[in-house]
Amino acid sequence: MLRDPDRPVLLSVVFWVLFATLLVAGVGTTGEWPRLALFSGMLALVGALWLIMPWSPAASTLRKLAAPALLVTATFIGQVLGGWHIALMFAAIVNLAFVYAMRTAIVITVIYLLFVGVPLPLVFDVSWLQLLNQLVPVTLLAVSSLAMTSALLEARRQREAAQRLIERIRELAVAEERARMARDMHDSIGHQLTVIKVNLENAERYRERHPDLIWEEVRQAKEMTVRALAEARRWVRALRPLALDGQVGSTALGRLARSFEGAGVEVSFTVDGIERRIDPDSELVLYRVLQEGFTNALRHAEARQVRARLDFGEDRVVLVIGDDGKGTVDTAGFGLSSLAERVRAIGGSFRAANARDGGFELRAEVPVARP
């Protein structure tokens, strides 16, 4: 309650500055002890009301009464110190708009102005002209406060809607990535398991008529099992989140590259330039580009060496993955075309083609921060 996360920080700072100012002004001008005691009690009530005032419509009805109570208390303080109460009214009206619907806040404010303003000429020695002079600035303050708060609440709603949309887009991106990886796993590991099954079935058939061929089939099944196991391990590593053991940036990318070691190819990963903090979306795209580049090199290029270089610039970062394989990977395939779309979606560029000195090369250039 004392540290309400929905309470605007700047408004809280302004309130406590005003509270301190009122305290100094009240002690210096109230004079007599009875009046000073009354003022001190009202100011203490103002501080307590501020602390318990909610800033969310989900608060209890009892706590929501704090804002109207602050309006009434500010009115009594105004009778002691004159115009000092107007700033307190501003805080109370703003809170009304936060915890109630805007229409309800307007109705409460109008009722307050009527019930507080109209009886003044009847009870106190105040002329109607003096009443008008008092109500006009207060009414203008109330209107401007509600208008400003309405704009603030609309901006908050738009921000929350945008945040929900971003989260939904990320969920869809993750779902799409998982679907693609599931298809790739089915094509690679599924094919290898099928070959193993055929080898073992052949070995079973040869056990009587061609016993000399049994061990050849078993040997092939064993080799394919090793490949399938290595492939499964690579997929498990690739499915791990970006922050590997709390590591991000070039450290996480380098660890992903090293996860492809032991698959019969020489792997290298280098970093050039001064490393900068990369936008999370850009980092995720680079992670997927690196994963796709190494996977293509191992599965299609028949490469013996795969090298990756991460180059940091002033506002861009470039990732290049090259191999010494046979080249000519299908650049229109789902994996590469999907990567190209993702890179361009964040304001980057993507190229996949045969390298000049042989082999195949992927190049992705993305902004350090989103434009």
PANUDO-289801 format. One record per residue (C-alpha): x, y, z. Coordinates in Angstrom, 1 decimal, decimal comma. Example, Ala and Ser with C-alpha at 12.3 -4.5 7.8 and 13.67 -1.06 7.14 Angstrom:
<site><x>12,3</x><y>-4,5</y><z>7,8</z></site>
<site><x>13,7</x><y>-1,1</y><z>7,1</z></site>
REM end
This chain:
<site><x>0,0</x><y>0,0</y><z>0,0</z></site>
<site><x>2,8</x><y>2,5</y><z>0,9</z></site>
<site><x>4,6</x><y>1,6</y><z>-2,3</z></site>
<site><x>1,7</x><y>1,3</y><z>-4,7</z></site>
<site><x>3,3</x><y>0,4</y><z>-8,1</z></site>
<site><x>0,4</x><y>2,1</y><z>-9,9</z></site>
<site><x>1,0</x><y>5,5</y><z>-8,2</z></site>
<site><x>2,7</x><y>7,9</y><z>-10,6</z></site>
<site><x>6,2</x><y>8,6</y><z>-9,2</z></site>
<site><x>6,4</x><y>12,2</y><z>-10,4</z></site>
<site><x>2,9</x><y>13,0</y><z>-8,9</z></site>
<site><x>4,0</x><y>11,5</y><z>-5,6</z></site>
<site><x>7,2</x><y>13,7</y><z>-5,6</z></site>
<site><x>5,1</x><y>16,8</y><z>-6,3</z></site>
<site><x>2,6</x><y>15,9</y><z>-3,5</z></site>
<site><x>5,3</x><y>15,5</y><z>-0,8</z></site>
<site><x>7,0</x><y>18,8</y><z>-1,9</z></site>
<site><x>3,6</x><y>20,5</y><z>-1,6</z></site>
<site><x>3,0</x><y>18,7</y><z>1,8</z></site>
<site><x>6,3</x><y>20,1</y><z>3,2</z></site>
<site><x>5,5</x><y>23,6</y><z>1,8</z></site>
<site><x>2,0</x><y>23,5</y><z>3,5</z></site>
<site><x>3,6</x><y>22,4</y><z>6,7</z></site>
<site><x>6,0</x><y>25,3</y><z>6,8</z></site>
<site><x>3,4</x><y>27,8</y><z>5,7</z></site>
<site><x>0,8</x><y>26,6</y><z>8,1</z></site>
<site><x>3,1</x><y>26,6</y><z>11,1</z></site>
<site><x>4,2</x><y>30,2</y><z>10,2</z></site>
<site><x>0,7</x><y>31,7</y><z>9,6</z></site>
<site><x>-1,9</x><y>29,8</y><z>11,8</z></site>
<site><x>-0,8</x><y>31,6</y><z>15,0</z></site>
<site><x>-3,1</x><y>30,4</y><z>17,8</z></site>
<site><x>-2,7</x><y>27,0</y><z>19,2</z></site>
<site><x>-6,2</x><y>25,7</y><z>18,7</z></site>
<site><x>-6,1</x><y>26,7</y><z>15,0</z></site>
<site><x>-2,6</x><y>25,3</y><z>14,7</z></site>
<site><x>-3,7</x><y>22,0</y><z>16,2</z></site>
<site><x>-6,7</x><y>21,8</y><z>13,8</z></site>
<site><x>-4,4</x><y>22,5</y><z>10,9</z></site>
<site><x>-1,9</x><y>19,9</y><z>12,0</z></site>
<site><x>-4,6</x><y>17,3</y><z>12,4</z></site>
<site><x>-6,0</x><y>18,1</y><z>8,9</z></site>
<site><x>-2,5</x><y>17,9</y><z>7,4</z></site>
<site><x>-1,8</x><y>14,6</y><z>9,1</z></site>
<site><x>-5,1</x><y>13,3</y><z>7,6</z></site>
<site><x>-4,0</x><y>14,5</y><z>4,2</z></site>
<site><x>-0,7</x><y>12,5</y><z>4,4</z></site>
<site><x>-2,6</x><y>9,4</y><z>5,6</z></site>
<site><x>-5,1</x><y>9,7</y><z>2,8</z></site>
<site><x>-2,4</x><y>10,0</y><z>0,2</z></site>
<site><x>-0,7</x><y>6,9</y><z>1,5</z></site>
<site><x>-3,8</x><y>4,7</y><z>1,4</z></site>
<site><x>-5,3</x><y>6,2</y><z>-1,9</z></site>
<site><x>-5,4</x><y>3,5</y><z>-4,5</z></site>
<site><x>-4,4</x><y>4,1</y><z>-8,1</z></site>
<site><x>-6,1</x><y>1,1</y><z>-9,7</z></site>
<site><x>-9,8</x><y>0,5</y><z>-10,4</z></site>
<site><x>-9,4</x><y>-3,0</y><z>-8,8</z></site>
<site><x>-9,0</x><y>-1,4</y><z>-5,3</z></site>
<site><x>-11,6</x><y>-1,9</y><z>-2,6</z></site>
<site><x>-14,5</x><y>0,5</y><z>-2,4</z></site>
<site><x>-13,3</x><y>1,7</y><z>1,1</z></site>
<site><x>-9,9</x><y>2,7</y><z>-0,2</z></site>
<site><x>-11,5</x><y>4,5</y><z>-3,2</z></site>
<site><x>-13,2</x><y>6,9</y><z>-0,7</z></site>
<site><x>-9,8</x><y>8,3</y><z>0,1</z></site>
<site><x>-10,0</x><y>10,7</y><z>-2,9</z></site>
<site><x>-13,3</x><y>12,3</y><z>-2,1</z></site>
<site><x>-12,1</x><y>12,5</y><z>1,6</z></site>
<site><x>-9,0</x><y>14,4</y><z>0,3</z></site>
<site><x>-11,2</x><y>16,8</y><z>-1,6</z></site>
<site><x>-13,2</x><y>17,6</y><z>1,6</z></site>
<site><x>-10,0</x><y>17,9</y><z>3,7</z></site>
<site><x>-8,4</x><y>20,2</y><z>1,1</z></site>
<site><x>-11,5</x><y>22,5</y><z>1,4</z></site>
<site><x>-11,1</x><y>22,9</y><z>5,1</z></site>
<site><x>-7,3</x><y>23,5</y><z>4,8</z></site>
<site><x>-8,3</x><y>26,2</y><z>2,3</z></site>
<site><x>-10,3</x><y>28,0</y><z>5,0</z></site>
<site><x>-7,1</x><y>28,1</y><z>7,1</z></site>
<site><x>-4,5</x><y>28,9</y><z>4,5</z></site>
<site><x>-6,4</x><y>30,4</y><z>1,6</z></site>
<site><x>-5,5</x><y>29,2</y><z>-1,9</z></site>
<site><x>-3,0</x><y>26,5</y><z>-0,8</z></site>
<site><x>-5,7</x><y>23,9</y><z>-1,0</z></site>
<site><x>-6,1</x><y>24,1</y><z>-4,8</z></site>
<site><x>-3,0</x><y>21,9</y><z>-5,4</z></site>
<site><x>-4,3</x><y>19,3</y><z>-3,0</z></site>
<site><x>-7,6</x><y>19,3</y><z>-5,0</z></site>
<site><x>-5,6</x><y>18,7</y><z>-8,1</z></site>
<site><x>-4,1</x><y>15,5</y><z>-6,7</z></site>
<site><x>-7,5</x><y>14,3</y><z>-5,5</z></site>
<site><x>-9,2</x><y>14,9</y><z>-8,8</z></site>
<site><x>-6,5</x><y>13,1</y><z>-10,7</z></site>
<site><x>-6,9</x><y>10,2</y><z>-8,3</z></site>
<site><x>-10,7</x><y>10,1</y><z>-9,0</z></site>
<site><x>-10,0</x><y>9,7</y><z>-12,7</z></site>
<site><x>-7,5</x><y>6,8</y><z>-12,0</z></site>
<site><x>-9,8</x><y>4,7</y><z>-9,7</z></site>
<site><x>-13,2</x><y>5,5</y><z>-11,2</z></site>
<site><x>-14,4</x><y>5,7</y><z>-14,8</z></site>
<site><x>-13,9</x><y>9,2</y><z>-16,3</z></site>
<site><x>-17,7</x><y>9,9</y><z>-16,2</z></site>
<site><x>-17,9</x><y>9,0</y><z>-12,6</z></site>
<site><x>-14,9</x><y>11,3</y><z>-11,8</z></site>
<site><x>-16,6</x><y>14,2</y><z>-13,6</z></site>
<site><x>-19,9</x><y>13,6</y><z>-11,7</z></site>
<site><x>-18,1</x><y>13,5</y><z>-8,3</z></site>
<site><x>-16,2</x><y>16,7</y><z>-9,2</z></site>
<site><x>-19,3</x><y>18,5</y><z>-10,3</z></site>
<site><x>-21,2</x><y>17,4</y><z>-7,1</z></site>
<site><x>-18,3</x><y>18,6</y><z>-5,0</z></site>
<site><x>-18,2</x><y>22,0</y><z>-6,6</z></site>
<site><x>-21,9</x><y>22,4</y><z>-6,2</z></site>
<site><x>-22,1</x><y>21,3</y><z>-2,6</z></site>
<site><x>-19,0</x><y>23,2</y><z>-1,5</z></site>
<site><x>-19,5</x><y>26,3</y><z>-3,5</z></site>
<site><x>-23,2</x><y>27,1</y><z>-3,5</z></site>
<site><x>-23,6</x><y>27,1</y><z>0,4</z></site>
<site><x>-20,7</x><y>29,6</y><z>0,9</z></site>
<site><x>-22,8</x><y>32,8</y><z>0,3</z></site>
<site><x>-25,6</x><y>31,3</y><z>2,5</z></site>
<site><x>-23,4</x><y>30,3</y><z>5,5</z></site>
<site><x>-20,4</x><y>32,6</y><z>5,3</z></site>
<site><x>-20,1</x><y>36,2</y><z>4,6</z></site>
<site><x>-19,2</x><y>35,7</y><z>0,9</z></site>
<site><x>-20,9</x><y>37,5</y><z>-2,0</z></site>
<site><x>-22,0</x><y>35,7</y><z>-5,1</z></site>
<site><x>-19,3</x><y>37,6</y><z>-7,0</z></site>
<site><x>-16,6</x><y>36,4</y><z>-4,6</z></site>
<site><x>-18,0</x><y>32,9</y><z>-5,0</z></site>
<site><x>-17,7</x><y>33,1</y><z>-8,8</z></site>
<site><x>-14,2</x><y>34,4</y><z>-8,5</z></site>
<site><x>-13,3</x><y>31,3</y><z>-6,4</z></site>
<site><x>-15,2</x><y>28,8</y><z>-8,5</z></site>
<site><x>-13,9</x><y>29,8</y><z>-11,9</z></site>
<site><x>-10,2</x><y>29,0</y><z>-11,3</z></site>
<site><x>-11,1</x><y>25,8</y><z>-9,3</z></site>
<site><x>-13,4</x><y>24,7</y><z>-12,2</z></site>
<site><x>-10,7</x><y>25,4</y><z>-14,8</z></site>
<site><x>-8,3</x><y>23,4</y><z>-12,6</z></site>
<site><x>-10,7</x><y>20,5</y><z>-12,4</z></site>
<site><x>-11,3</x><y>20,5</y><z>-16,2</z></site>
<site><x>-7,6</x><y>20,6</y><z>-17,0</z></site>
<site><x>-6,8</x><y>17,9</y><z>-14,4</z></site>
<site><x>-9,4</x><y>15,6</y><z>-15,8</z></site>
<site><x>-8,4</x><y>16,3</y><z>-19,4</z></site>
<site><x>-4,7</x><y>15,7</y><z>-18,6</z></site>
<site><x>-5,5</x><y>12,5</y><z>-16,7</z></site>
<site><x>-7,7</x><y>11,2</y><z>-19,5</z></site>
<site><x>-4,9</x><y>11,6</y><z>-22,0</z></site>
<site><x>-2,5</x><y>9,9</y><z>-19,5</z></site>
<site><x>-4,9</x><y>7,0</y><z>-19,0</z></site>
<site><x>-5,4</x><y>6,6</y><z>-22,8</z></site>
<site><x>-1,6</x><y>6,5</y><z>-23,3</z></site>
<site><x>-1,4</x><y>3,9</y><z>-20,6</z></site>
<site><x>-4,1</x><y>1,8</y><z>-22,2</z></site>
<site><x>-2,4</x><y>2,1</y><z>-25,6</z></site>
<site><x>0,9</x><y>1,1</y><z>-24,1</z></site>
<site><x>-0,6</x><y>-1,9</y><z>-22,4</z></site>
<site><x>-2,4</x><y>-2,9</y><z>-25,7</z></site>
<site><x>0,9</x><y>-2,6</y><z>-27,6</z></site>
<site><x>2,7</x><y>-4,7</y><z>-24,9</z></site>
<site><x>0,0</x><y>-7,4</y><z>-25,2</z></site>
<site><x>0,4</x><y>-7,3</y><z>-29,0</z></site>
<site><x>4,2</x><y>-7,6</y><z>-28,8</z></site>
<site><x>3,8</x><y>-10,6</y><z>-26,4</z></site>
<site><x>1,4</x><y>-12,2</y><z>-28,8</z></site>
<site><x>3,7</x><y>-11,6</y><z>-31,8</z></site>
<site><x>6,5</x><y>-13,2</y><z>-29,9</z></site>
<site><x>4,4</x><y>-16,2</y><z>-29,0</z></site>
<site><x>3,5</x><y>-16,6</y><z>-32,6</z></site>
<site><x>7,1</x><y>-16,3</y><z>-33,6</z></site>
<site><x>8,1</x><y>-19,0</y><z>-31,1</z></site>
<site><x>5,3</x><y>-21,2</y><z>-32,3</z></site>
<site><x>6,4</x><y>-20,8</y><z>-35,9</z></site>
<site><x>10,0</x><y>-21,5</y><z>-35,0</z></site>
<site><x>9,0</x><y>-24,6</y><z>-33,1</z></site>
<site><x>6,9</x><y>-25,8</y><z>-36,1</z></site>
<site><x>9,8</x><y>-25,3</y><z>-38,5</z></site>
<site><x>12,3</x><y>-27,0</y><z>-36,2</z></site>
<site><x>9,8</x><y>-29,9</y><z>-35,7</z></site>
<site><x>9,6</x><y>-30,4</y><z>-39,4</z></site>
<site><x>13,4</x><y>-30,3</y><z>-39,7</z></site>
<site><x>13,8</x><y>-32,8</y><z>-36,9</z></site>
<site><x>11,3</x><y>-35,1</y><z>-38,5</z></site>
<site><x>13,1</x><y>-34,9</y><z>-41,9</z></site>
<site><x>16,6</x><y>-35,4</y><z>-40,4</z></site>
<site><x>16,3</x><y>-37,7</y><z>-37,4</z></site>
<site><x>13,2</x><y>-39,4</y><z>-38,9</z></site>
<site><x>15,2</x><y>-40,3</y><z>-42,1</z></site>
<site><x>18,1</x><y>-41,6</y><z>-40,0</z></site>
<site><x>15,8</x><y>-43,8</y><z>-37,9</z></site>
<site><x>14,2</x><y>-45,2</y><z>-41,0</z></site>
<site><x>17,6</x><y>-46,1</y><z>-42,4</z></site>
<site><x>18,5</x><y>-47,8</y><z>-39,1</z></site>
<site><x>15,3</x><y>-49,8</y><z>-39,2</z></site>
<site><x>16,0</x><y>-51,0</y><z>-42,8</z></site>
<site><x>19,5</x><y>-52,0</y><z>-41,8</z></site>
<site><x>18,3</x><y>-54,0</y><z>-38,9</z></site>
<site><x>15,5</x><y>-55,7</y><z>-41,0</z></site>
<site><x>18,1</x><y>-56,6</y><z>-43,6</z></site>
<site><x>20,4</x><y>-58,1</y><z>-40,9</z></site>
<site><x>17,4</x><y>-60,1</y><z>-39,7</z></site>
<site><x>16,7</x><y>-61,5</y><z>-43,2</z></site>
<site><x>20,4</x><y>-62,3</y><z>-43,9</z></site>
<site><x>21,0</x><y>-64,3</y><z>-40,7</z></site>
<site><x>20,4</x><y>-67,6</y><z>-42,5</z></site>
<site><x>21,1</x><y>-67,1</y><z>-46,2</z></site>
<site><x>23,8</x><y>-64,4</y><z>-46,1</z></site>
<site><x>25,4</x><y>-64,4</y><z>-42,6</z></site>
<site><x>28,4</x><y>-62,6</y><z>-44,0</z></site>
<site><x>26,3</x><y>-59,5</y><z>-44,8</z></site>
<site><x>24,8</x><y>-59,2</y><z>-41,3</z></site>
<site><x>27,7</x><y>-57,4</y><z>-39,8</z></site>
<site><x>27,8</x><y>-54,9</y><z>-42,6</z></site>
<site><x>24,2</x><y>-54,0</y><z>-42,0</z></site>
<site><x>24,8</x><y>-53,8</y><z>-38,3</z></site>
<site><x>27,9</x><y>-51,5</y><z>-38,9</z></site>
<site><x>25,8</x><y>-49,2</y><z>-41,1</z></site>
<site><x>23,0</x><y>-49,1</y><z>-38,5</z></site>
<site><x>25,6</x><y>-48,3</y><z>-35,8</z></site>
<site><x>27,1</x><y>-45,4</y><z>-37,8</z></site>
<site><x>23,6</x><y>-44,0</y><z>-38,6</z></site>
<site><x>22,8</x><y>-44,3</y><z>-34,8</z></site>
<site><x>25,8</x><y>-42,2</y><z>-34,0</z></site>
<site><x>24,7</x><y>-39,6</y><z>-36,5</z></site>
<site><x>21,1</x><y>-39,6</y><z>-35,3</z></site>
<site><x>22,4</x><y>-39,2</y><z>-31,7</z></site>
<site><x>24,6</x><y>-36,3</y><z>-32,6</z></site>
<site><x>21,8</x><y>-34,7</y><z>-34,6</z></site>
<site><x>19,4</x><y>-35,0</y><z>-31,6</z></site>
<site><x>22,0</x><y>-33,4</y><z>-29,3</z></site>
<site><x>22,4</x><y>-30,5</y><z>-31,7</z></site>
<site><x>18,6</x><y>-29,9</y><z>-31,7</z></site>
<site><x>18,4</x><y>-30,1</y><z>-27,9</z></site>
<site><x>21,1</x><y>-27,4</y><z>-27,7</z></site>
<site><x>19,5</x><y>-25,3</y><z>-30,3</z></site>
<site><x>16,2</x><y>-25,4</y><z>-28,5</z></site>
<site><x>17,8</x><y>-23,9</y><z>-25,3</z></site>
<site><x>17,0</x><y>-20,2</y><z>-24,7</z></site>
<site><x>19,3</x><y>-17,4</y><z>-25,7</z></site>
<site><x>20,5</x><y>-16,7</y><z>-22,2</z></site>
<site><x>22,6</x><y>-19,9</y><z>-21,9</z></site>
<site><x>23,4</x><y>-20,1</y><z>-18,2</z></site>
<site><x>22,8</x><y>-16,4</y><z>-18,0</z></site>
<site><x>25,0</x><y>-15,6</y><z>-21,0</z></site>
<site><x>23,9</x><y>-13,4</y><z>-23,9</z></site>
<site><x>25,5</x><y>-11,6</y><z>-26,8</z></site>
<site><x>28,6</x><y>-13,0</y><z>-28,4</z></site>
<site><x>29,1</x><y>-15,4</y><z>-25,5</z></site>
<site><x>25,8</x><y>-17,1</y><z>-26,1</z></site>
<site><x>26,4</x><y>-17,2</y><z>-29,9</z></site>
<site><x>29,9</x><y>-18,6</y><z>-29,4</z></site>
<site><x>28,5</x><y>-21,3</y><z>-27,1</z></site>
<site><x>26,0</x><y>-22,2</y><z>-29,8</z></site>
<site><x>28,7</x><y>-22,5</y><z>-32,4</z></site>
<site><x>30,8</x><y>-24,7</y><z>-30,1</z></site>
<site><x>27,8</x><y>-27,0</y><z>-29,6</z></site>
<site><x>28,3</x><y>-28,2</y><z>-33,2</z></site>
<site><x>31,8</x><y>-29,5</y><z>-32,5</z></site>
<site><x>32,3</x><y>-33,2</y><z>-32,6</z></site>
<site><x>30,2</x><y>-33,7</y><z>-35,8</z></site>
<site><x>33,1</x><y>-34,4</y><z>-38,1</z></site>
<site><x>33,8</x><y>-30,7</y><z>-39,0</z></site>
<site><x>36,1</x><y>-28,0</y><z>-37,7</z></site>
<site><x>34,2</x><y>-25,1</y><z>-36,2</z></site>
<site><x>35,4</x><y>-21,6</y><z>-35,6</z></site>
<site><x>33,8</x><y>-18,5</y><z>-34,2</z></site>
<site><x>35,4</x><y>-15,0</y><z>-34,0</z></site>
<site><x>34,3</x><y>-11,6</y><z>-32,8</z></site>
<site><x>35,6</x><y>-8,3</y><z>-34,3</z></site>
<site><x>35,0</x><y>-4,8</y><z>-33,2</z></site>
<site><x>33,9</x><y>-3,4</y><z>-29,8</z></site>
<site><x>31,0</x><y>-5,4</y><z>-28,5</z></site>
<site><x>27,8</x><y>-3,5</y><z>-27,9</z></site>
<site><x>24,6</x><y>-4,5</y><z>-26,2</z></site>
<site><x>22,2</x><y>-5,9</y><z>-28,9</z></site>
<site><x>18,5</x><y>-5,4</y><z>-29,0</z></site>
<site><x>16,8</x><y>-8,7</y><z>-27,8</z></site>
<site><x>15,0</x><y>-9,1</y><z>-31,1</z></site>
<site><x>18,2</x><y>-8,6</y><z>-33,1</z></site>
<site><x>20,0</x><y>-11,0</y><z>-30,8</z></site>
<site><x>17,4</x><y>-13,7</y><z>-31,3</z></site>
<site><x>17,6</x><y>-13,3</y><z>-35,1</z></site>
<site><x>21,4</x><y>-13,6</y><z>-35,1</z></site>
<site><x>21,0</x><y>-16,7</y><z>-32,9</z></site>
<site><x>18,7</x><y>-18,3</y><z>-35,5</z></site>
<site><x>20,9</x><y>-17,3</y><z>-38,4</z></site>
<site><x>23,9</x><y>-18,9</y><z>-36,8</z></site>
<site><x>21,9</x><y>-22,0</y><z>-36,0</z></site>
<site><x>20,6</x><y>-22,3</y><z>-39,6</z></site>
<site><x>24,0</x><y>-21,6</y><z>-41,1</z></site>
<site><x>25,7</x><y>-24,4</y><z>-39,1</z></site>
<site><x>22,8</x><y>-26,8</y><z>-39,6</z></site>
<site><x>22,8</x><y>-26,3</y><z>-43,4</z></site>
<site><x>26,6</x><y>-26,8</y><z>-43,5</z></site>
<site><x>26,4</x><y>-30,1</y><z>-41,7</z></site>
<site><x>23,3</x><y>-31,5</y><z>-43,4</z></site>
<site><x>23,7</x><y>-30,3</y><z>-47,0</z></site>
<site><x>27,1</x><y>-28,8</y><z>-47,8</z></site>
<site><x>29,3</x><y>-31,8</y><z>-46,8</z></site>
<site><x>31,7</x><y>-29,3</y><z>-45,4</z></site>
<site><x>34,9</x><y>-30,0</y><z>-43,4</z></site>
<site><x>35,2</x><y>-26,5</y><z>-42,0</z></site>
<site><x>32,5</x><y>-24,0</y><z>-40,8</z></site>
<site><x>33,5</x><y>-20,6</y><z>-39,7</z></site>
<site><x>31,4</x><y>-17,8</y><z>-38,2</z></site>
<site><x>32,4</x><y>-14,1</y><z>-37,7</z></site>
<site><x>30,5</x><y>-11,6</y><z>-35,6</z></site>
<site><x>31,5</x><y>-8,0</y><z>-36,5</z></site>
<site><x>30,3</x><y>-5,1</y><z>-34,4</z></site>
<site><x>29,9</x><y>-1,7</y><z>-36,0</z></site>
<site><x>28,8</x><y>1,7</y><z>-34,6</z></site>
<site><x>25,0</x><y>0,9</y><z>-35,0</z></site>
<site><x>25,0</x><y>-2,4</y><z>-36,9</z></site>
<site><x>26,3</x><y>-5,9</y><z>-36,3</z></site>
<site><x>27,1</x><y>-8,3</y><z>-39,0</z></site>
<site><x>27,1</x><y>-12,1</y><z>-38,8</z></site>
<site><x>28,8</x><y>-14,2</y><z>-41,5</z></site>
<site><x>28,7</x><y>-18,0</y><z>-41,7</z></site>
<site><x>30,8</x><y>-19,7</y><z>-44,4</z></site>
<site><x>31,9</x><y>-23,3</y><z>-45,1</z></site>
<site><x>34,1</x><y>-25,1</y><z>-47,6</z></site>
<site><x>31,4</x><y>-27,5</y><z>-48,8</z></site>
<site><x>29,9</x><y>-28,0</y><z>-52,2</z></site>
<site><x>27,7</x><y>-24,9</y><z>-52,0</z></site>
<site><x>24,4</x><y>-24,4</y><z>-53,9</z></site>
<site><x>22,0</x><y>-24,8</y><z>-50,9</z></site>
<site><x>18,4</x><y>-24,2</y><z>-51,8</z></site>
<site><x>18,0</x><y>-20,5</y><z>-50,9</z></site>
<site><x>14,3</x><y>-20,6</y><z>-51,6</z></site>
<site><x>13,8</x><y>-23,2</y><z>-48,9</z></site>
<site><x>11,5</x><y>-22,6</y><z>-46,0</z></site>
<site><x>14,3</x><y>-22,1</y><z>-43,5</z></site>
<site><x>16,3</x><y>-19,5</y><z>-45,4</z></site>
<site><x>13,3</x><y>-17,6</y><z>-46,7</z></site>
<site><x>11,9</x><y>-17,5</y><z>-43,2</z></site>
<site><x>15,2</x><y>-16,2</y><z>-41,8</z></site>
<site><x>15,3</x><y>-13,5</y><z>-44,6</z></site>
<site><x>11,9</x><y>-12,3</y><z>-43,6</z></site>
<site><x>12,8</x><y>-12,1</y><z>-39,9</z></site>
<site><x>16,0</x><y>-10,2</y><z>-40,6</z></site>
<site><x>14,2</x><y>-7,6</y><z>-42,8</z></site>
<site><x>11,4</x><y>-7,3</y><z>-40,3</z></site>
<site><x>13,8</x><y>-5,7</y><z>-37,8</z></site>
<site><x>15,4</x><y>-3,4</y><z>-40,4</z></site>
<site><x>18,3</x><y>-5,6</y><z>-41,4</z></site>
<site><x>19,6</x><y>-7,3</y><z>-44,6</z></site>
<site><x>20,1</x><y>-10,9</y><z>-45,4</z></site>
<site><x>22,1</x><y>-12,7</y><z>-48,1</z></site>
<site><x>22,6</x><y>-16,4</y><z>-48,8</z></site>
<site><x>24,7</x><y>-17,5</y><z>-51,8</z></site>
<site><x>27,8</x><y>-19,4</y><z>-52,9</z></site>
<site><x>31,0</x><y>-17,9</y><z>-51,7</z></site>
<site><x>33,6</x><y>-16,7</y><z>-54,2</z></site>
<site><x>36,3</x><y>-19,0</y><z>-53,0</z></site>
<site><x>33,9</x><y>-22,0</y><z>-52,8</z></site>
<site><x>31,4</x><y>-23,2</y><z>-50,3</z></site>
<site><x>28,3</x><y>-21,5</y><z>-49,1</z></site>
<site><x>27,9</x><y>-18,2</y><z>-47,1</z></site>
<site><x>25,1</x><y>-16,6</y><z>-45,0</z></site>
<site><x>25,4</x><y>-12,9</y><z>-44,2</z></site>
<site><x>23,0</x><y>-11,1</y><z>-41,9</z></site>
<site><x>23,3</x><y>-7,5</y><z>-40,9</z></site>
<site><x>21,0</x><y>-6,2</y><z>-38,2</z></site>
<site><x>20,7</x><y>-3,0</y><z>-36,2</z></site>
<site><x>22,1</x><y>-2,9</y><z>-32,7</z></site>
<site><x>18,9</x><y>-1,3</y><z>-31,5</z></site>
<site><x>15,4</x><y>-1,4</y><z>-33,2</z></site>
<site><x>14,8</x><y>1,7</y><z>-35,5</z></site>
REM end
